[in-house]
């Protein structure tokens, strides 16, 4: 916790006359950038990732696999092209990822009723179960990290981070 405060304090300290021109909004954004970098670094650690993705149950799901499973679970059946657009990549990138999920029994492919030449992807029953397990495991990891926080702080943080994340979905492509 002390290093977290020190990181934020370092951002807030003025280093020269040009800092007088920095708006309070920019300072807040800089604080958030430092904090988000720390969160991303923490979440990328093998031990955290393994617990978050319930590797003992899911058999080595990658973060990308988990994102795709979550997208299909949240948004329902979709074509590979729509899934690629959601992920912000080309269809050629997402196709092998989808094949891996199909081989693992997490995703089913069926004809698209709107166009018989195309297919739609849906989560299989196993995919739904894995999605729920990853959600529970991730929630457990977060609960451990926030165990000392008050209920009000946890509720406020959840509301604000959820709002921030929702805004990311509205960002322009490439943003």
Helices and strands as residue ranges (DSSP letters): H 2-12, G 17-21, H 24-44, H 46-52, H 55-58, H 63-75, H 80-87, H 91-103, E 107-112, E 115-123, H 125-145, H 151-169
